[in-house]
Amino acid sequence: QVQLVESGGRLVQAGGSLRLSCAASGVTFASYGMGWFRQAPGKEREFVAAIHWSGSTTYDADSVKGRLTISRDNAKNTVYLQMNSLKPDDTAVYYCAAGFVPQSKLGNAYEYAYWGQGTQVTVSS
């Protein structure tokens, strides 16, 4: 069974940092593209960042580029999202996703076959 489990979400002050983790099991992790998406109250789920099996990355440049960094550790079957200079607008449930996703389609949620349960990030002002 494929499972993705996010962790690391918490309440932080604006300007602070935190690191989200997504542990995967039941997949050939090194062959999967991994993505982070988020959903704020009253809004649709949106793309945040993704990393291809090759290690190349893509971000939502309009909102998180330069503040958030995605990385992966294939030996640990884990993908991370380092979040710096957090803003109240970053408040959302953050979801991890996995799938055999071409690099050019990593920002498309429909390309991902597996999803985690989400972890809450709350940024106070």
N, CA, C and O atoms as a GROMACS GRO file, in nm:
protein
  500
    1GLN      N    1   0.084  -0.119   0.000
    1GLN     CA    2   0.000   0.000   0.000
    1GLN      C    3   0.088   0.125   0.000
    1GLN      O    4   0.184   0.134   0.077
    2VAL      N    5   0.054   0.219  -0.086
    2VAL     CA    6   0.128   0.344  -0.094
    2VAL      C    7   0.076   0.438   0.014
    2VAL      O    8  -0.044   0.460   0.026
    3GLN      N    9   0.168   0.493   0.091
    3GLN     CA   10   0.132   0.587   0.195
    3GLN      C   11   0.226   0.706   0.194
    3GLN      O   12   0.347   0.690   0.178
    4LEU      N   13   0.169   0.823   0.211
    4LEU     CA   14   0.245   0.946   0.225
    4LEU      C   15   0.200   1.012   0.355
    4LEU      O   16   0.080   1.034   0.375
    5VAL      N   17   0.293   1.042   0.442
    5VAL     CA   18   0.261   1.100   0.571
    5VAL      C   19   0.339   1.228   0.590
    5VAL      O   20   0.461   1.227   0.598
    6GLU      N   21   0.266   1.340   0.597
    6GLU     CA   22   0.328   1.470   0.619
    6GLU      C   23   0.344   1.496   0.768
    6GLU      O   24   0.269   1.444   0.851
    7SER      N   25   0.443   1.575   0.801
    7SER     CA   26   0.463   1.617   0.938
    7SER      C   27   0.540   1.749   0.938
    7SER      O   28   0.597   1.789   0.837
    8GLY      N   29   0.540   1.815   1.052
    8GLY     CA   30   0.617   1.937   1.068
    8GLY      C   31   0.536   2.064   1.074
    8GLY      O   32   0.589   2.169   1.109
    9GLY      N   33   0.409   2.057   1.039
    9GLY     CA   34   0.327   2.176   1.044
    9GLY      C   35   0.302   2.222   1.186
    9GLY      O   36   0.286   2.139   1.276
   10ARG      N   37   0.299   2.353   1.206
   10ARG     CA   38   0.276   2.410   1.338
   10ARG      C   39   0.245   2.558   1.326
   10ARG      O   40   0.243   2.613   1.216
   11LEU      N   41   0.221   2.620   1.439
   11LEU     CA   42   0.200   2.764   1.445
   11LEU      C   43   0.335   2.834   1.454
   11LEU      O   44   0.417   2.801   1.539
   12VAL      N   45   0.356   2.932   1.366
   12VAL     CA   46   0.479   3.010   1.367
   12VAL      C   47   0.446   3.157   1.349
   12VAL      O   48   0.341   3.191   1.294
   13GLN      N   49   0.536   3.242   1.395
   13GLN     CA   50   0.521   3.385   1.374
   13GLN      C   51   0.565   3.423   1.233
   13GLN      O   52   0.650   3.357   1.174
   14ALA      N   53   0.507   3.529   1.182
   14ALA     CA   54   0.550   3.580   1.053
   14ALA      C   55   0.699   3.607   1.054
   14ALA      O   56   0.753   3.661   1.151
   15GLY      N   57   0.765   3.569   0.947
   15GLY     CA   58   0.910   3.582   0.939
   15GLY      C   59   0.985   3.460   0.986
   15GLY      O   60   1.106   3.451   0.967
   16GLY      N   61   0.916   3.368   1.047
   16GLY     CA   62   0.978   3.248   1.098
   16GLY      C   63   0.997   3.142   0.991
   16GLY      O   64   0.967   3.162   0.874
   17SER      N   65   1.048   3.028   1.035
   17SER     CA   66   1.078   2.918   0.945
   17SER      C   67   1.031   2.786   1.002
   17SER      O   68   1.015   2.772   1.123
   18LEU      N   69   1.008   2.692   0.916
   18LEU     CA   70   0.985   2.555   0.955
   18LEU      C   71   1.011   2.464   0.838
   18LEU      O   72   1.023   2.508   0.723
   19ARG      N   73   1.021   2.337   0.867
   19ARG     CA   74   1.052   2.238   0.766
   19ARG      C   75   0.948   2.127   0.769
   19ARG      O   76   0.932   2.059   0.870
   20LEU      N   77   0.880   2.109   0.660
   20LEU     CA   78   0.783   2.002   0.648
   20LEU      C   79   0.849   1.878   0.590
   20LEU      O   80   0.942   1.887   0.509
   21SER      N   81   0.802   1.764   0.634
   21SER     CA   82   0.852   1.637   0.584
   21SER      C   83   0.738   1.553   0.532
   21SER      O   84   0.625   1.562   0.579
   22CYS      N   85   0.768   1.471   0.434
   22CYS     CA   86   0.672   1.376   0.381
   22CYS      C   87   0.743   1.243   0.364
   22CYS      O   88   0.832   1.228   0.280
   23ALA      N   89   0.704   1.147   0.445
   23ALA     CA   90   0.762   1.014   0.440
   23ALA      C   91   0.675   0.924   0.354
   23ALA      O   92   0.554   0.914   0.374
   24ALA      N   93   0.738   0.859   0.258
   24ALA     CA   94   0.667   0.773   0.164
   24ALA      C   95   0.700   0.627   0.188
   24ALA      O   96   0.812   0.592   0.225
   25SER      N   97   0.601   0.543   0.168
   25SER     CA   98   0.622   0.399   0.176
   25SER      C   99   0.539   0.331   0.068
   25SER      O  100   0.439   0.386   0.022
   26GLY      N  101   0.581   0.212   0.028
   26GLY     CA  102   0.508   0.137  -0.071
   26GLY      C  103   0.529   0.184  -0.214
   26GLY      O  104   0.454   0.146  -0.303
   27VAL      N  105   0.631   0.265  -0.236
   27VAL     CA  106   0.661   0.315  -0.370
   27VAL      C  107   0.809   0.300  -0.398
   27VAL      O  108   0.892   0.290  -0.307
   28THR      N  109   0.841   0.300  -0.526
   28THR     CA  110   0.981   0.309  -0.566
   28THR      C  111   1.015   0.456  -0.566
   28THR      O  112   1.007   0.524  -0.668
   29PHE      N  113   1.053   0.504  -0.450
   29PHE     CA  114   1.060   0.647  -0.425
   29PHE      C  115   1.150   0.720  -0.523
   29PHE      O  116   1.115   0.828  -0.571
   30ALA      N  117   1.264   0.663  -0.554
   30ALA     CA  118   1.360   0.732  -0.639
   30ALA      C  119   1.307   0.756  -0.780
   30ALA      O  120   1.360   0.841  -0.851
   31SER      N  121   1.204   0.684  -0.821
   31SER     CA  122   1.148   0.698  -0.954
   31SER      C  123   1.029   0.793  -0.960
   31SER      O  124   0.974   0.817  -1.068
   32TYR      N  125   0.989   0.846  -0.847
   32TYR     CA  126   0.870   0.929  -0.839
   32TYR      C  127   0.901   1.077  -0.835
   32TYR      O  128   1.000   1.120  -0.776
   33GLY      N  129   0.815   1.153  -0.901
   33GLY     CA  130   0.813   1.295  -0.878
   33GLY      C  131   0.736   1.322  -0.749
   33GLY      O  132   0.639   1.253  -0.719
   34MET      N  133   0.780   1.422  -0.674
   34MET     CA  134   0.717   1.456  -0.547
   34MET      C  135   0.679   1.603  -0.548
   34MET      O  136   0.755   1.688  -0.594
   35GLY      N  137   0.561   1.631  -0.497
   35GLY     CA  138   0.515   1.768  -0.496
   35GLY      C  139   0.455   1.809  -0.363
   35GLY      O  140   0.413   1.725  -0.283
   36TRP      N  141   0.454   1.939  -0.341
   36TRP     CA  142   0.385   1.999  -0.227
   36TRP      C  143   0.276   2.091  -0.280
   36TRP      O  144   0.300   2.174  -0.368
   37PHE      N  145   0.159   2.075  -0.226
   37PHE     CA  146   0.046   2.160  -0.256
   37PHE      C  147  -0.011   2.212  -0.125
   37PHE      O  148   0.015   2.155  -0.019
   38ARG      N  149  -0.088   2.317  -0.133
   38ARG     CA  150  -0.149   2.370  -0.011
   38ARG      C  151  -0.290   2.419  -0.039
   38ARG      O  152  -0.325   2.455  -0.152
   39GLN      N  153  -0.369   2.420   0.066
   39GLN     CA  154  -0.506   2.466   0.055
   39GLN      C  155  -0.541   2.549   0.177
   39GLN      O  156  -0.538   2.500   0.290
   40ALA      N  157  -0.573   2.674   0.153
   40ALA     CA  158  -0.614   2.764   0.259
   40ALA      C  159  -0.766   2.766   0.268
   40ALA      O  160  -0.834   2.730   0.171
   41PRO      N  161  -0.821   2.806   0.382
   41PRO     CA  162  -0.966   2.812   0.397
   41PRO      C  163  -1.030   2.898   0.289
   41PRO      O  164  -0.988   3.011   0.265
   42GLY      N  165  -1.132   2.844   0.225
   42GLY     CA  166  -1.203   2.917   0.122
   42GLY      C  167  -1.135   2.923  -0.012
   42GLY      O  168  -1.185   2.988  -0.104
   43LYS      N  169  -1.022   2.856  -0.026
   43LYS     CA  170  -0.948   2.859  -0.151
   43LYS      C  171  -0.928   2.718  -0.207
   43LYS      O  172  -0.942   2.619  -0.136
   44GLU      N  173  -0.896   2.713  -0.334
   44GLU     CA  174  -0.867   2.586  -0.398
   44GLU      C  175  -0.725   2.542  -0.366
   44GLU      O  176  -0.639   2.623  -0.331
   45ARG      N  177  -0.704   2.413  -0.378
   45ARG     CA  178  -0.570   2.362  -0.358
   45ARG      C  179  -0.477   2.417  -0.466
   45ARG      O  180  -0.513   2.419  -0.584
   46GLU      N  181  -0.360   2.462  -0.425
   46GLU     CA  182  -0.268   2.522  -0.519
   46GLU      C  183  -0.130   2.459  -0.511
   46GLU      O  184  -0.089   2.406  -0.407
   47PHE      N  185  -0.061   2.465  -0.621
   47PHE     CA  186   0.073   2.412  -0.630
   47PHE      C  187   0.171   2.500  -0.554
   47PHE      O  188   0.162   2.622  -0.558
   48VAL      N  189   0.265   2.436  -0.486
   48VAL     CA  190   0.369   2.508  -0.413
   48VAL      C  191   0.507   2.480  -0.473
   48VAL      O  192   0.577   2.572  -0.517
   49ALA      N  193   0.544   2.355  -0.475
   49ALA     CA  194   0.677   2.316  -0.522
   49ALA      C  195   0.677   2.169  -0.557
   49ALA      O  196   0.595   2.093  -0.507
   50ALA      N  197   0.770   2.129  -0.642
   50ALA     CA  198   0.782   1.989  -0.679
   50ALA      C  199   0.926   1.957  -0.716
   50ALA      O  200   1.004   2.046  -0.752
   51ILE      N  201   0.959   1.831  -0.706
   51ILE     CA  202   1.092   1.785  -0.742
   51ILE      C  203   1.081   1.657  -0.824
   51ILE      O  204   1.015   1.561  -0.784
   52HIS      N  205   1.147   1.658  -0.936
   52HIS     CA  206   1.148   1.545  -1.027
   52HIS      C  207   1.242   1.437  -0.974
   52HIS      O  208   1.324   1.463  -0.887
   53TRP      N  209   1.228   1.317  -1.029
   53TRP     CA  210   1.316   1.209  -0.984
   53TRP      C  211   1.463   1.242  -1.012
   53TRP      O  212   1.553   1.194  -0.943
   54SER      N  213   1.486   1.326  -1.113
   54SER     CA  214   1.621   1.364  -1.147
   54SER      C  215   1.680   1.465  -1.049
   54SER      O  216   1.801   1.489  -1.048
   55GLY      N  217   1.594   1.525  -0.966
   55GLY     CA  218   1.638   1.627  -0.873
   55GLY      C  219   1.606   1.768  -0.914
   55GLY      O  220   1.621   1.860  -0.834
   56SER      N  221   1.562   1.787  -1.036
   56SER     CA  222   1.524   1.921  -1.079
   56SER      C  223   1.398   1.965  -1.007
   56SER      O  224   1.313   1.882  -0.973
   57THR      N  225   1.385   2.094  -0.984
   57THR     CA  226   1.275   2.146  -0.904
   57THR      C  227   1.197   2.252  -0.980
   57THR      O  228   1.246   2.312  -1.076
   58THR      N  229   1.075   2.271  -0.936
   58THR     CA  230   0.991   2.377  -0.991
   58THR      C  231   0.907   2.434  -0.878
   58THR      O  232   0.870   2.363  -0.784
   59TYR      N  233   0.878   2.564  -0.887
   59TYR     CA  234   0.806   2.636  -0.782
   59TYR      C  235   0.699   2.724  -0.842
   59TYR      O  236   0.700   2.758  -0.960
   60ASP      N  237   0.606   2.761  -0.756
   60ASP     CA  238   0.513   2.867  -0.790
   60ASP      C  239   0.587   2.999  -0.770
   60ASP      O  240   0.596   3.050  -0.659
   61ALA      N  241   0.640   3.051  -0.878
   61ALA     CA  242   0.727   3.168  -0.870
   61ALA      C  243   0.657   3.292  -0.818
   61ALA      O  244   0.721   3.383  -0.765
   62ASP      N  245   0.527   3.298  -0.833
   62ASP     CA  246   0.453   3.416  -0.793
   62ASP      C  247   0.441   3.430  -0.641
   62ASP      O  248   0.418   3.540  -0.591
   63SER      N  249   0.457   3.322  -0.569
   63SER     CA  250   0.431   3.328  -0.426
   63SER      C  251   0.541   3.274  -0.335
   63SER      O  252   0.561   3.328  -0.226
   64VAL      N  253   0.612   3.171  -0.378
   64VAL     CA  254   0.702   3.104  -0.284
   64VAL      C  255   0.848   3.096  -0.330
   64VAL      O  256   0.936   3.066  -0.249
   65LYS      N  257   0.874   3.123  -0.455
   65LYS     CA  258   1.011   3.113  -0.504
   65LYS      C  259   1.103   3.203  -0.422
   65LYS      O  260   1.075   3.321  -0.403
   66GLY      N  261   1.212   3.146  -0.375
   66GLY     CA  262   1.307   3.220  -0.294
   66GLY      C  263   1.285   3.207  -0.145
   66GLY      O  264   1.376   3.233  -0.067
   67ARG      N  265   1.167   3.168  -0.104
   67ARG     CA  266   1.136   3.150   0.037
   67ARG      C  267   1.120   3.003   0.075
   67ARG      O  268   1.150   2.963   0.187
   68LEU      N  269   1.072   2.925  -0.018
   68LEU     CA  270   1.047   2.784   0.006
   68LEU      C  271   1.138   2.700  -0.083
   68LEU      O  272   1.160   2.733  -0.199
   69THR      N  273   1.189   2.593  -0.027
   69THR     CA  274   1.280   2.506  -0.100
   69THR      C  275   1.240   2.361  -0.082
   69THR      O  276   1.224   2.314   0.031
   70ILE      N  277   1.223   2.291  -0.192
   70ILE     CA  278   1.190   2.150  -0.187
   70ILE      C  279   1.317   2.069  -0.208
   70ILE      O  280   1.405   2.107  -0.285
   71SER      N  281   1.325   1.958  -0.138
   71SER     CA  282   1.437   1.867  -0.152
   71SER      C  283   1.391   1.725  -0.124
   71SER      O  284   1.281   1.704  -0.072
   72ARG      N  285   1.474   1.630  -0.157
   72ARG     CA  286   1.438   1.491  -0.131
   72ARG      C  287   1.560   1.412  -0.087
   72ARG      O  288   1.673   1.443  -0.124
   73ASP      N  289   1.533   1.312  -0.008
   73ASP     CA  290   1.635   1.219   0.037
   73ASP      C  291   1.586   1.080  -0.002
   73ASP      O  292   1.505   1.020   0.069
   74ASN      N  293   1.635   1.030  -0.112
   74ASN     CA  294   1.587   0.902  -0.162
   74ASN      C  295   1.620   0.787  -0.068
   74ASN      O  296   1.546   0.690  -0.060
   75ALA      N  297   1.730   0.798   0.003
   75ALA     CA  298   1.767   0.693   0.097
   75ALA      C  299   1.667   0.682   0.212
   75ALA      O  300   1.649   0.575   0.269
   76LYS      N  301   1.603   0.794   0.245
   76LYS     CA  302   1.505   0.796   0.352
   76LYS      C  303   1.361   0.796   0.302
   76LYS      O  304   1.268   0.801   0.382
   77ASN      N  305   1.343   0.790   0.171
   77ASN     CA  306   1.209   0.795   0.112
   77ASN      C  307   1.130   0.915   0.164
   77ASN      O  308   1.013   0.904   0.200
   78THR      N  309   1.196   1.028   0.167
   78THR     CA  310   1.136   1.147   0.227
   78THR      C  311   1.159   1.269   0.140
   78THR      O  312   1.267   1.288   0.083
   79VAL      N  313   1.057   1.352   0.130
   79VAL     CA  314   1.067   1.480   0.063
   79VAL      C  315   1.043   1.588   0.167
   79VAL      O  316   0.964   1.570   0.260
   80TYR      N  317   1.110   1.702   0.151
   80TYR     CA  318   1.104   1.810   0.247
   80TYR      C  319   1.061   1.939   0.180
   80TYR      O  320   1.079   1.959   0.060
   81LEU      N  321   1.004   2.025   0.260
   81LEU     CA  322   0.976   2.161   0.218
   81LEU      C  323   1.027   2.255   0.326
   81LEU      O  324   0.967   2.267   0.433
   82GLN      N  325   1.138   2.320   0.297
   82GLN     CA  326   1.193   2.420   0.387
   82GLN      C  327   1.122   2.552   0.361
   82GLN      O  328   1.120   2.601   0.248
   83MET      N  329   1.066   2.609   0.465
   83MET     CA  330   0.986   2.730   0.453
   83MET      C  331   1.050   2.840   0.537
   83MET      O  332   1.060   2.827   0.659
   84ASN      N  333   1.092   2.946   0.472
   84ASN     CA  334   1.155   3.059   0.539
   84ASN      C  335   1.076   3.186   0.513
   84ASN      O  336   0.996   3.194   0.420
   85SER      N  337   1.100   3.285   0.596
   85SER     CA  338   1.034   3.415   0.582
   85SER      C  339   0.884   3.398   0.565
   85SER      O  340   0.823   3.456   0.474
   86LEU      N  341   0.826   3.320   0.651
   86LEU     CA  342   0.685   3.286   0.638
   86LEU      C  343   0.595   3.407   0.655
   86LEU      O  344   0.623   3.498   0.733
   87LYS      N  345   0.488   3.406   0.580
   87LYS     CA  346   0.390   3.512   0.581
   87LYS      C  347   0.254   3.456   0.621
   87LYS      O  348   0.229   3.336   0.604
   88PRO      N  349   0.165   3.540   0.673
   88PRO     CA  350   0.031   3.492   0.706
   88PRO      C  351  -0.039   3.425   0.588
   88PRO      O  352  -0.118   3.333   0.607
   89ASP      N  353  -0.010   3.470   0.467
   89ASP     CA  354  -0.072   3.410   0.349
   89ASP      C  355  -0.024   3.268   0.323
   89ASP      O  356  -0.082   3.197   0.241
   90ASP      N  357   0.082   3.226   0.391
   90ASP     CA  358   0.128   3.089   0.379
   90ASP      C  359   0.045   2.992   0.462
   90ASP      O  360   0.061   2.871   0.451
   91THR      N  361  -0.042   3.045   0.544
   91THR     CA  362  -0.128   2.961   0.627
   91THR      C  363  -0.215   2.872   0.540
   91THR      O  364  -0.289   2.920   0.454
   92ALA      N  365  -0.206   2.742   0.563
   92ALA     CA  366  -0.280   2.646   0.482
   92ALA      C  367  -0.251   2.507   0.534
   92ALA      O  368  -0.161   2.485   0.615
   93VAL      N  369  -0.329   2.413   0.485
   93VAL     CA  370  -0.295   2.272   0.501
   93VAL      C  371  -0.205   2.235   0.385
   93VAL      O  372  -0.240   2.256   0.268
   94TYR      N  373  -0.090   2.181   0.416
   94TYR     CA  374   0.008   2.144   0.314
   94TYR      C  375   0.002   1.995   0.288
   94TYR      O  376   0.005   1.914   0.381
   95TYR      N  377  -0.007   1.960   0.161
   95TYR     CA  378  -0.021   1.822   0.120
   95TYR      C  379   0.099   1.777   0.038
   95TYR      O  380   0.150   1.851  -0.046
   96CYS      N  381   0.141   1.657   0.063
   96CYS     CA  382   0.245   1.593  -0.014
   96CYS      C  383   0.180   1.503  -0.119
   96CYS      O  384   0.078   1.440  -0.094
   97ALA      N  385   0.240   1.498  -0.237
   97ALA     CA  386   0.189   1.415  -0.345
   97ALA      C  387   0.303   1.344  -0.416
   97ALA      O  388   0.416   1.391  -0.417
   98ALA      N  389   0.270   1.229  -0.475
   98ALA     CA  390   0.371   1.150  -0.544
   98ALA      C  391   0.313   1.087  -0.669
   98ALA      O  392   0.193   1.058  -0.675
   99GLY      N  393   0.397   1.065  -0.768
   99GLY     CA  394   0.355   0.999  -0.889
   99GLY      C  395   0.465   0.996  -0.993
   99GLY      O  396   0.567   1.063  -0.980
  100PHE      N  397   0.441   0.917  -1.098
  100PHE     CA  398   0.533   0.918  -1.212
  100PHE      C  399   0.497   1.037  -1.298
  100PHE      O  400   0.420   1.026  -1.394
  101VAL      N  401   0.553   1.149  -1.263
  101VAL     CA  402   0.516   1.276  -1.323
  101VAL      C  403   0.630   1.330  -1.408
  101VAL      O  404   0.742   1.345  -1.359
  102PRO      N  405   0.602   1.360  -1.535
  102PRO     CA  406   0.706   1.424  -1.617
  102PRO      C  407   0.744   1.558  -1.559
  102PRO      O  408   0.663   1.626  -1.496
  103GLN      N  409   0.867   1.597  -1.581
  103GLN     CA  410   0.916   1.722  -1.525
  103GLN      C  411   0.830   1.841  -1.564
  103GLN      O  412   0.807   1.930  -1.482
  104SER      N  413   0.783   1.843  -1.686
  104SER     CA  414   0.706   1.956  -1.735
  104SER      C  415   0.566   1.964  -1.674
  104SER      O  416   0.499   2.066  -1.689
  105LYS      N  417   0.522   1.859  -1.605
  105LYS     CA  418   0.388   1.855  -1.550
  105LYS      C  419   0.386   1.848  -1.398
  105LYS      O  420   0.282   1.817  -1.340
  106LEU      N  421   0.495   1.875  -1.334
  106LEU     CA  422   0.504   1.862  -1.190
  106LEU      C  423   0.411   1.957  -1.115
  106LEU      O  424   0.375   1.931  -1.000
  107GLY      N  425   0.373   2.066  -1.178
  107GLY     CA  426   0.285   2.162  -1.114
  107GLY      C  427   0.138   2.131  -1.126
  107GLY      O  428   0.054   2.205  -1.075
  108ASN      N  429   0.105   2.023  -1.193
  108ASN     CA  430  -0.033   1.985  -1.217
  108ASN      C  431  -0.076   1.877  -1.118
  108ASN      O  432  -0.024   1.766  -1.121
  109ALA      N  433  -0.168   1.910  -1.030
  109ALA     CA  434  -0.211   1.816  -0.927
  109ALA      C  435  -0.268   1.688  -0.984
  109ALA      O  436  -0.258   1.582  -0.922
  110TYR      N  437  -0.328   1.696  -1.102
  110TYR     CA  438  -0.389   1.579  -1.162
  110TYR      C  439  -0.287   1.473  -1.203
  110TYR      O  440  -0.324   1.358  -1.227
  111GLU      N  441  -0.163   1.510  -1.211
  111GLU     CA  442  -0.059   1.416  -1.251
  111GLU      C  443  -0.016   1.325  -1.137
  111GLU      O  444   0.052   1.225  -1.161
  112TYR      N  445  -0.053   1.358  -1.017
  112TYR     CA  446  -0.008   1.283  -0.900
  112TYR      C  447  -0.109   1.176  -0.861
  112TYR      O  448  -0.229   1.203  -0.851
  113ALA      N  449  -0.061   1.056  -0.840
  113ALA     CA  450  -0.148   0.944  -0.808
  113ALA      C  451  -0.174   0.929  -0.659
  113ALA      O  452  -0.277   0.874  -0.619
  114TYR      N  453  -0.082   0.976  -0.576
  114TYR     CA  454  -0.090   0.951  -0.433
  114TYR      C  455  -0.078   1.081  -0.356
  114TYR      O  456  -0.002   1.171  -0.392
  115TRP      N  457  -0.153   1.088  -0.247
  115TRP     CA  458  -0.158   1.208  -0.164
  115TRP      C  459  -0.154   1.173  -0.017
  115TRP      O  460  -0.206   1.071   0.027
  116GLY      N  461  -0.090   1.260   0.059
  116GLY     CA  462  -0.091   1.247   0.203
  116GLY      C  463  -0.212   1.313   0.264
  116GLY      O  464  -0.297   1.367   0.194
  117GLN      N  465  -0.220   1.307   0.395
  117GLN     CA  466  -0.337   1.358   0.467
  117GLN      C  467  -0.330   1.507   0.495
  117GLN      O  468  -0.431   1.568   0.530
  118GLY      N  469  -0.213   1.566   0.481
  118GLY     CA  470  -0.196   1.707   0.503
  118GLY      C  471  -0.144   1.740   0.642
  118GLY      O  472  -0.165   1.665   0.737
  119THR      N  473  -0.076   1.852   0.651
  119THR     CA  474  -0.027   1.902   0.779
  119THR      C  475  -0.053   2.052   0.785
  119THR      O  476  -0.027   2.124   0.688
  120GLN      N  477  -0.103   2.099   0.897
  120GLN     CA  478  -0.146   2.238   0.910
  120GLN      C  479  -0.030   2.329   0.940
  120GLN      O  480   0.047   2.306   1.034
  121VAL      N  481  -0.017   2.434   0.861
  121VAL     CA  482   0.079   2.540   0.886
  121VAL      C  483   0.000   2.667   0.912
  121VAL      O  484  -0.082   2.708   0.830
  122THR      N  485   0.025   2.729   1.025
  122THR     CA  486  -0.042   2.853   1.060
  122THR      C  487   0.063   2.959   1.090
  122THR      O  488   0.148   2.941   1.178
  123VAL      N  489   0.056   3.070   1.018
  123VAL     CA  490   0.151   3.179   1.034
  123VAL      C  491   0.076   3.298   1.092
  123VAL      O  492  -0.014   3.352   1.028
  124SER      N  493   0.112   3.338   1.210
  124SER     CA  494   0.046   3.448   1.277
  124SER      C  495   0.116   3.579   1.245
  124SER      O  496   0.236   3.582   1.213
  125SER      N  497   0.042   3.688   1.253
  125SER     CA  498   0.096   3.820   1.225
  125SER      C  499   0.133   3.894   1.351
  125SER      O  500   0.180   4.008   1.344
   0.00000   0.00000   0.00000
